[in-house]
Amino acid sequence: MQPLDAIDTAILRAIQQNGRISNADLAQRVGLSPSACSRRLDILEKSGVVSGYYARISPKALDYRMIAIVHISLSGQFAKTLAEFEAAVKLCPNVLVCYLMSGEYDYILRIAAKDLEDYERIHRDWLSALPHVVKINSSFALREVIDRPSIGV
């Protein structure tokens, strides 16, 4: 992967603001011909700099009004233990994000729930059933302050 130049950065900035921008508009915005712009964007996609496009849908629009931040400790950090936990947590549809962590807890999860009763179900049926879990610590978000879809370029 070659270092990003000013045009690559301008393309990334533009598609972060509007992932549905037409190639013609993108080319005009970054000062390239449409064919050159298309080639550049293709390289950014194939090299993994652009890892995908998606619609950001409000959880509240789907009646998920609660976000829980869950810290999980496992019985150990052996490769098999981590792999089994990660395979199982990927199956839980309410887990939005899962990070392997350093520090006090092994994993941090962000979970969407409809309400406290729904979170109790998720905790009982999913989180408590995950392999190798020895401790679950849940906190509930009171208000979202910032949720950036991407980092600045």
ZALUMVEX-305206 format. One line per 2 residues: number of its first residue (from 1); for each residue y, z, x of N, C-alpha, C, O. Coordinates in Angstrom, 1 decimal, padded with zeros to 4 digits. Each point is the difference from the previous one (the first is absolute). Example, Ala and Ser with C-alpha at 12.3 -4.5 7.8 and 13.67 -1.06 7.14 Angstrom:
% ZALUMVEX-305206
1	-005.7:007.8:013.2:001.2:000.0:-000.9:001.2:000.0:000.9:000.0:000.7:001.0 ~ 001.1:-001.4:-001.4:001.1:000.0:000.9:001.1:000.8:-000.8:001.1:000.1:000.5
***
This chain:
% ZALUMVEX-305206
1	-001.2:000.0:000.8:001.2:000.0:-000.8:001.2:000.0:000.9:000.2:000.8:000.9 ~ 000.7:-001.8:-001.2:001.2:-000.1:000.8:001.1:001.0:-000.6:-000.1:000.4:-001.2
3	001.0:000.0:002.0:001.1:000.9:-000.5:000.8:-000.7:-001.1:000.1:-001.2:000.0 ~ 000.4:002.0:-001.0:000.7:-000.6:-001.1:001.4:-000.3:000.5:000.7:000.8:000.8
5	-000.2:-002.0:-001.1:001.4:-000.3:000.3:000.9:000.2:-001.2:-000.4:000.5:-001.0 ~ 001.7:-000.9:001.1:001.0:000.3:-001.0:-000.4:-000.8:-001.3:000.3:000.5:-001.1
7	-000.9:-001.7:001.2:-000.3:-000.7:-001.2:-001.2:000.6:-000.7:000.0:000.2:-001.2 ~ -001.0:000.3:002.0:-001.1:000.7:-000.6:000.4:001.2:-000.8:-000.4:000.3:-001.1
9	001.3:000.5:001.8:000.6:001.2:-000.6:000.7:-000.3:-001.3:-000.1:000.7:-001.0 ~ 000.9:-001.8:001.0:000.7:-000.4:-001.2:-000.9:-000.4:-001.1:000.2:000.3:-001.2
11	-001.3:-001.0:001.5:-001.0:-000.4:-001.0:-000.6:001.3:-000.6:-000.2:000.1:-001.2 ~ -000.2:000.8:002.1:-000.6:001.3:-000.5:000.9:000.8:-000.9:-000.4:000.5:-001.0
13	001.7:-000.5:001.4:001.0:000.8:-000.8:000.1:-000.7:-001.4:000.1:000.7:-001.0 ~ -000.1:-002.0:001.0:000.2:-000.7:-001.3:-001.2:000.1:-000.9:000.1:000.3:-001.2
15	-001.3:-000.3:001.7:-001.2:000.1:-000.8:-000.3:001.4:-000.4:-000.6:000.3:-001.1 ~ 001.1:000.7:001.8:-000.1:001.4:-000.4:000.9:000.2:-001.2:-000.3:000.8:-000.9
17	001.5:-001.4:000.9:000.9:000.1:-001.1:-000.5:-000.7:-001.3:000.2:000.4:-001.1 ~ -000.8:-001.6:001.3:-000.5:-000.8:-001.1:-001.3:-000.8:000.5:000.1:-001.0:000.6
19	-001.2:001.6:-000.9:-001.3:-000.6:000.4:-000.3:-001.3:-000.7:-000.9:-000.8:000.4 ~ 001.7:000.5:-001.5:-000.2:-001.2:-000.7:001.0:-001.1:000.3:000.1:-001.0:-000.8
21	000.7:001.2:001.8:001.0:-001.0:000.4:-000.7:-001.4:000.3:-001.0:000.0:000.6 ~ 001.6:-001.0:-001.1:-000.5:-001.4:000.3:000.1:-000.3:001.5:001.0:000.5:000.6
23	-001.8:-001.4:-000.1:000.1:-000.4:001.4:001.3:-000.6:000.2:000.6:000.1:001.1 ~ -000.1:-000.9:-002.0:001.3:-000.7:000.1:001.1:001.0:000.2:000.9:-000.1:000.8
25	-000.9:001.1:-001.7:001.1:001.0:000.1:-000.2:000.9:001.3:001.0:000.3:000.6 ~ -002.2:000.0:-000.3:-000.2:000.7:001.3:000.5:-000.8:001.2:000.7:000.6:000.8
27	-001.0:-001.8:-000.8:000.4:-000.9:001.1:001.5:000.0:000.1:000.6:000.1:001.1 ~ 000.1:-000.3:-002.2:001.4:000.0:000.0:000.6:001.3:000.5:001.0:000.0:000.7
29	-001.6:001.1:-001.2:000.5:001.3:000.4:-000.1:000.3:001.5:000.9:000.7:000.5 ~ -002.0:-001.2:000.1:-000.2:000.3:001.5:000.5:-001.1:000.9:-000.1:000.1:001.2
31	000.5:-001.2:-001.8:000.6:-001.1:000.8:-001.0:-001.0:000.6:000.1:-000.5:001.1 ~ -001.2:000.3:-001.8:-001.1:-000.9:000.5:-000.2:-001.1:-001.1:000.4:000.1:-001.1
33	-001.1:-001.2:001.5:-000.5:-001.0:-000.9:-001.1:000.7:-000.8:-000.7:000.9:000.5 ~ 000.4:-001.4:-001.7:-001.1:000.6:-000.8:-001.3:-000.1:000.8:-000.8:000.9:-000.1
35	000.5:-002.0:000.8:-001.3:-000.1:000.6:-000.1:000.9:001.2:-001.0:000.6:000.2 ~ 002.1:-000.4:000.6:000.0:001.0:001.1:-000.1:001.4:-000.5:-000.7:000.8:000.6
37	001.3:-000.5:-001.7:-000.1:001.3:-000.6:-001.4:000.3:-000.5:-000.5:001.1:000.2 ~ -000.1:-002.1:-000.8:-001.4:000.2:-000.5:-000.9:000.2:001.1:-000.9:000.9:-000.1
39	001.1:-001.6:001.2:-000.9:000.2:001.2:000.2:001.4:000.6:-001.0:000.7:000.3 ~ 002.2:-000.2:-000.2:000.3:001.3:000.5:-000.6:001.1:-000.9:-000.7:000.9:000.5
41	000.8:-001.0:-001.8:-000.5:000.9:-000.9:-001.6:000.0:000.0:-000.6:001.1:000.0 ~ 000.0:-002.2:000.2:-001.4:-000.2:000.1:-000.5:000.8:001.3:-001.0:000.7:-000.1
43	001.7:-000.9:001.2:-000.3:000.7:001.2:000.1:001.5:-000.2:-000.9:000.8:000.5 ~ 001.9:-000.3:-001.2:000.2:001.4:-000.2:-001.1:000.6:-000.9:-000.5:001.1:000.2
45	000.0:-001.9:-001.1:-001.1:000.4:-000.9:-001.3:000.0:000.8:-000.7:001.0:-000.1 ~ 000.4:-002.1:000.8:-001.3:-000.1:000.7:-000.1:001.0:001.1:-001.1:000.5:000.4
47	002.2:-000.1:000.2:000.0:001.0:001.1:-000.1:001.5:-000.5:-000.1:000.9:000.8 ~ 000.3:-000.8:-002.1:-000.1:001.4:-000.6:001.3:000.7:-000.1:000.1:001.2:-000.4
49	001.0:-001.8:000.9:001.3:000.6:-000.2:000.3:000.2:-001.5:000.5:001.1:-000.4 ~ -000.7:-002.1:-000.3:000.1:000.0:-001.5:-001.5:000.3:-000.5:-000.8:-000.9:000.1
51	000.6:002.1:-000.6:-001.4:000.3:-000.4:-000.3:-000.2:-001.4:-001.2:000.2:-000.4 ~ 002.1:-000.7:-000.4:-000.3:-000.3:-001.4:001.3:000.1:-000.9:001.1:000.4:000.5
53	-001.3:-000.8:-001.7:001.1:000.0:-001.0:-000.6:000.7:-001.2:-001.2:-000.2:-000.4 ~ 002.0:001.0:-000.3:-000.4:000.6:-001.2:001.2:000.4:-000.9:001.1:000.1:000.5
55	-001.4:000.2:-001.7:001.0:000.5:-000.9:000.0:001.5:000.0:-001.1:000.7:-000.1 ~ 002.2:000.0:000.2:000.1:001.4:-000.1:000.2:000.4:-001.4:001.0:-000.3:-000.7
57	-002.0:000.9:000.1:000.0:000.4:-001.4:000.2:001.5:-000.1:-000.6:000.8:000.7 ~ 001.6:-000.4:-001.6:000.3:001.4:-000.1:-001.2:000.7:-000.6:-000.5:-000.4:-001.1
59	000.0:001.5:001.8:-001.1:000.8:-000.6:000.4:000.5:-001.4:-000.9:000.1:-000.9 ~ 002.2:000.2:000.7:000.4:000.6:-001.3:-000.2:-001.1:-001.1:-000.3:000.4:-001.2
61	000.5:-001.7:001.5:-000.2:-001.0:-001.0:-001.5:000.0:-000.5:-000.3:-000.5:-001.1 ~ -000.6:000.9:002.0:-001.4:000.1:-000.4:-000.4:001.4:-000.4:-001.2:000.3:-000.1
63	002.2:000.5:-000.2:-000.2:001.4:-000.5:-000.6:000.9:001.1:-000.6:001.0:-000.3 ~ 000.8:-001.3:001.6:-000.4:000.9:001.1:001.3:000.8:000.3:000.8:-000.6:000.8
65	-000.6:001.8:-001.3:001.3:000.7:000.2:-000.1:001.1:001.0:001.0:000.7:000.2 ~ -002.1:-000.6:000.5:-000.1:001.1:001.0:-000.5:-000.6:001.3:-001.0:-000.8:000.0
67	001.6:001.2:001.1:-000.5:-000.3:001.3:-000.4:001.2:000.7:000.8:001.0:000.1 ~ -002.0:-000.9:000.4:-000.5:001.1:000.8:-000.2:-000.4:001.4:-000.4:-001.1:000.4
69	000.8:002.0:000.5:-000.2:-000.1:001.4:-001.1:001.0:000.4:000.1:001.2:-000.2 ~ -001.2:-001.8:000.7:-001.2:000.8:000.2:-000.4:000.1:001.4:-000.2:-001.1:000.7
71	000.1:002.3:-000.1:-000.5:000.2:001.3:-001.5:000.3:000.0:-000.4:000.9:-000.8 ~ -000.4:-001.5:001.6:-001.4:000.2:000.0:-000.5:000.3:001.4:000.3:-000.6:001.0
73	-001.1:001.6:-000.9:-000.7:000.4:001.2:-001.5:-000.3:-000.2:-000.6:000.3:-001.0 ~ 000.0:-000.9:002.1:-001.4:-000.3:000.0:-000.8:001.0:000.8:000.6:000.8:000.8
75	-001.9:-000.8:-000.9:-000.8:000.9:000.8:-000.1:-000.3:001.5:-000.4:000.8:000.8 ~ 000.9:-002.0:-000.5:000.1:-000.4:001.4:000.6:-001.4:000.1:000.2:-000.7:-001.0
77	000.1:000.3:002.3:000.5:-001.3:000.2:-000.9:-001.0:000.7:000.4:-000.7:000.9 ~ -001.6:000.8:-001.2:-001.0:-000.9:000.6:000.2:-001.4:-000.6:000.4:-000.1:-001.1
79	-000.8:-000.9:001.8:000.2:-001.4:-000.5:-000.7:-000.2:-001.3:000.6:-000.6:-000.9 ~ -001.8:001.1:000.8:-000.8:-000.2:-001.3:000.7:000.8:-001.1:000.1:-000.6:-001.1
81	000.4:001.8:001.3:000.7:000.8:-001.0:001.2:-000.8:-000.5:000.2:-000.1:-001.2 ~ 000.7:-000.4:002.1:001.2:-000.7:-000.3:-000.4:-001.3:-000.8:000.7:-000.3:-001.0
83	-001.6:-000.4:001.5:-000.4:-001.3:-000.7:-000.5:000.3:-001.4:000.3:-000.8:-000.9 ~ -001.1:001.8:000.7:-000.5:000.3:-001.3:001.1:000.4:-001.0:000.0:-000.4:-001.1
85	000.9:001.3:001.6:001.1:000.4:-000.8:000.9:-001.2:-000.4:000.3:-000.2:-001.1 ~ 000.0:-000.6:002.1:000.9:-001.2:-000.2:-000.6:-001.0:-001.0:000.7:-000.6:-000.8
87	-002.0:000.4:000.9:-000.7:-000.9:-000.9:000.1:000.5:-001.5:000.2:-000.7:-000.9 ~ -000.4:002.0:000.8:000.0:000.6:-001.3:001.5:000.1:-000.6:000.1:-000.3:-001.2
89	000.8:000.6:002.0:001.4:000.2:-000.5:000.6:-001.4:-000.5:000.8:-000.1:-000.9 ~ -001.3:-001.0:001.5:000.4:-001.3:-000.3:-000.4:-000.4:-001.5:000.6:-000.9:-000.6
91	-001.6:001.6:000.1:-000.5:-000.3:-001.3:000.8:000.7:-001.1:-000.1:-000.4:-001.2 ~ 001.0:001.4:001.5:000.7:000.7:-001.0:001.3:-000.8:-000.3:000.8:-000.2:000.8
93	-000.7:-000.3:-002.1:001.0:-000.9:-000.4:001.4:000.7:000.0:001.0:-000.7:000.0 ~ -000.9:002.0:-000.1:001.3:000.7:000.0:000.6:000.2:001.3:001.1:000.4:000.1
95	-001.9:-000.6:001.0:000.5:000.2:001.4:000.9:-001.2:000.3:-000.5:-001.1:000.1 ~ 001.8:001.3:000.1:000.9:-001.0:000.4:000.0:-000.3:001.5:000.1:-001.1:000.5
97	-000.1:002.3:000.2:000.1:-000.1:001.5:-000.9:001.1:000.6:-000.1:001.1:-000.6 ~ -000.5:-001.4:001.7:-000.9:001.0:000.7:000.3:-000.2:001.5:-000.2:-001.1:000.5
99	000.6:002.2:000.1:000.2:-000.1:001.5:-000.9:001.0:000.7:-000.2:001.1:-000.5 ~ -000.4:-001.6:001.6:-000.7:000.9:000.9:001.1:000.7:000.9:000.9:-000.7:000.5
101	-001.0:002.0:-000.4:001.1:000.7:000.6:-000.4:000.8:001.2:-001.2:000.3:000.3 ~ 002.2:000.0:000.6:-000.2:001.0:001.0:000.6:001.3:-000.6:000.7:000.0:-001.0
103	-001.0:001.1:001.6:000.6:001.3:-000.5:-001.0:000.8:-000.8:-001.2:-000.1:000.1 ~ 001.8:000.8:-001.0:-000.8:001.0:-000.8:-001.0:-000.6:-000.9:-001.1:000.5:-000.2
105	001.5:-001.6:-000.5:-000.9:-000.6:-001.0:-000.5:-001.4:000.6:000.6:-000.6:000.8 ~ -001.8:000.2:-001.3:-000.6:-001.2:000.5:000.6:-001.2:-000.7:000.2:-001.1:000.6
107	000.1:001.2:-001.9:000.5:-001.1:-000.8:001.1:000.4:-000.9:000.1:001.2:-000.4 ~ 000.9:-002.1:000.1:001.0:000.2:-001.0:-000.2:-001.2:-001.0:000.0:-001.1:000.4
109	000.0:001.5:-001.7:-000.1:-001.0:-001.0:001.2:000.0:-000.9:000.6:001.1:-000.2 ~ -000.2:-002.2:-000.4:001.0:-000.1:-001.0:-000.7:-000.5:-001.3:-000.7:-001.0:000.1
111	000.7:001.8:-001.1:-000.8:-000.3:-001.2:000.9:-000.1:-001.2:000.9:000.8:-000.2 ~ -001.2:-001.8:-000.7:000.7:-000.1:-001.2:-000.8:000.6:-001.2:-001.2:-000.3:000.0
113	001.8:001.0:-000.8:-000.7:000.6:-001.2:000.9:-000.1:-001.2:001.3:000.0:000.1 ~ -001.9:000.0:-001.3:000.8:-000.1:-001.2:000.7:001.3:-000.3:001.2:000.0:-000.5
115	-001.9:001.1:000.7:000.6:001.3:-000.2:-000.9:001.0:000.7:-000.9:-000.3:000.7 ~ 001.2:001.6:-000.9:-000.8:001.0:000.7:-001.5:000.0:-000.4:-000.9:000.2:000.8
117	000.6:-000.4:-002.1:-001.3:-000.1:-000.5:-000.8:-001.2:000.7:-001.1:000.2:000.4 ~ 001.8:-001.3:-000.2:-000.6:-001.1:000.7:-000.2:000.3:001.5:-001.1:-000.4:000.5
119	002.0:001.1:000.1:-000.2:000.4:001.4:-001.2:000.9:000.1:-000.8:-000.1:001.0 ~ 000.7:001.0:-002.0:-001.2:000.9:000.1:-001.3:-000.8:-000.1:-000.9:000.3:000.8
121	000.9:-001.3:-001.6:-001.2:-000.9:000.0:-000.2:-000.7:001.3:-001.2:000.0:000.5 ~ 002.2:-000.5:000.1:-000.1:-000.7:001.3:-000.5:001.0:001.0:-000.9:-000.3:000.9
123	001.5:001.5:-000.9:-000.5:001.0:001.0:-001.4:000.4:-000.2:-000.8:000.1:001.0 ~ 000.4:000.1:-002.2:-001.4:000.4:-000.3:-001.0:-001.2:000.2:-001.0:000.2:000.7
125	001.3:-001.4:-001.2:-001.0:-001.1:000.1:000.1:-000.8:001.3:-001.1:-000.5:000.3 ~ 002.2:000.5:000.3:000.1:-000.8:001.2:000.2:000.8:001.3:-000.8:-000.1:000.9
127	001.9:000.9:-000.8:000.3:000.6:001.2:-001.0:001.0:000.4:-000.5:000.1:001.2 ~ 000.0:000.8:-002.1:-001.0:001.0:000.3:-001.3:-000.6:000.3:-000.9:000.6:000.7
129	000.6:-001.8:-001.1:-001.2:-000.7:000.2:000.0:-000.8:001.3:-001.1:-000.5:000.4 ~ 002.2:000.4:000.3:000.1:-000.8:001.3:-000.9:000.7:001.0:000.0:001.2:000.1
131	-000.7:-002.0:000.7:-000.9:000.6:001.0:000.8:000.8:001.1:001.0:-000.5:000.5 ~ -001.6:001.6:-000.1:000.5:000.8:001.2:001.3:000.7:-000.2:000.5:000.6:000.9
133	000.0:-000.5:-002.2:001.2:000.7:-000.2:-000.2:001.5:-000.1:-000.9:000.4:-000.7 ~ 001.7:000.3:001.5:-000.1:001.5:000.0:001.3:000.6:-000.6:-000.1:001.2:-000.3
135	001.2:-001.9:000.3:001.2:000.6:-000.5:000.9:-001.1:-000.6:000.1:-001.1:000.6 ~ 000.4:001.3:-001.8:001.0:-000.9:-000.7:001.2:000.8:-000.3:000.0:001.1:-000.6
137	001.2:-001.6:001.0:001.2:000.7:-000.3:000.9:-001.1:-000.6:000.4:-001.0:000.6 ~ 000.0:001.3:-001.9:000.8:-001.0:-000.8:001.4:000.5:-000.2:000.2:001.2:-000.3
139	000.7:-002.1:000.4:001.4:000.2:-000.3:000.5:-001.1:-000.9:-000.5:-001.1:000.0 ~ 001.4:001.4:-000.9:000.5:-001.0:-001.0:001.4:-000.3:000.2:000.9:000.8:000.2
141	-000.6:-002.1:-000.1:001.3:-000.5:000.2:000.9:000.3:-001.2:-000.4:-000.3:-001.2 ~ 001.6:000.8:001.4:000.9:000.3:-001.1:000.8:-001.2:-000.3:000.4:-000.3:-001.2
143	000.0:-000.4:002.2:000.9:-001.2:-000.1:-000.1:-000.9:001.2:-000.1:000.5:001.1 ~ 000.0:-001.8:-001.3:000.0:-000.9:001.1:001.4:-000.2:000.5:000.9:-000.4:-000.8
145	-000.7:000.6:002.1:001.3:-000.2:000.6:000.1:-001.4:000.6:001.1:-000.6:-000.1 ~ -002.1:000.2:000.8:000.0:-001.3:000.6:-001.5:-000.5:000.1:-000.9:000.8:000.3
147	000.7:-002.1:-000.5:-001.3:-000.6:000.2:000.2:-001.4:000.5:000.1:-000.9:-000.8 ~ 000.1:000.7:002.1:000.3:-001.3:000.5:-001.3:-000.9:000.0:-001.1:000.5:000.4
149	001.2:-001.7:-000.8:-001.2:-000.8:000.0:-000.3:-000.5:001.4:-001.1:-000.5:000.3 ~ 002.1:000.5:000.6:-000.3:-000.5:001.4:001.1:000.6:000.9:001.0:000.6:-000.4
151	-001.3:-000.8:001.7:001.0:000.5:001.0:001.1:-001.0:000.2:-000.2:-001.2:-000.3 ~ 001.3:001.6:000.7:001.1:-000.9:000.3:-000.2:-000.9:001.2:-000.6:000.4:001.0
153	001.1:-001.6:-001.1:-000.1:-000.9:001.1:001.4:-000.5:000.3:000.2:-000.8:001.0
***
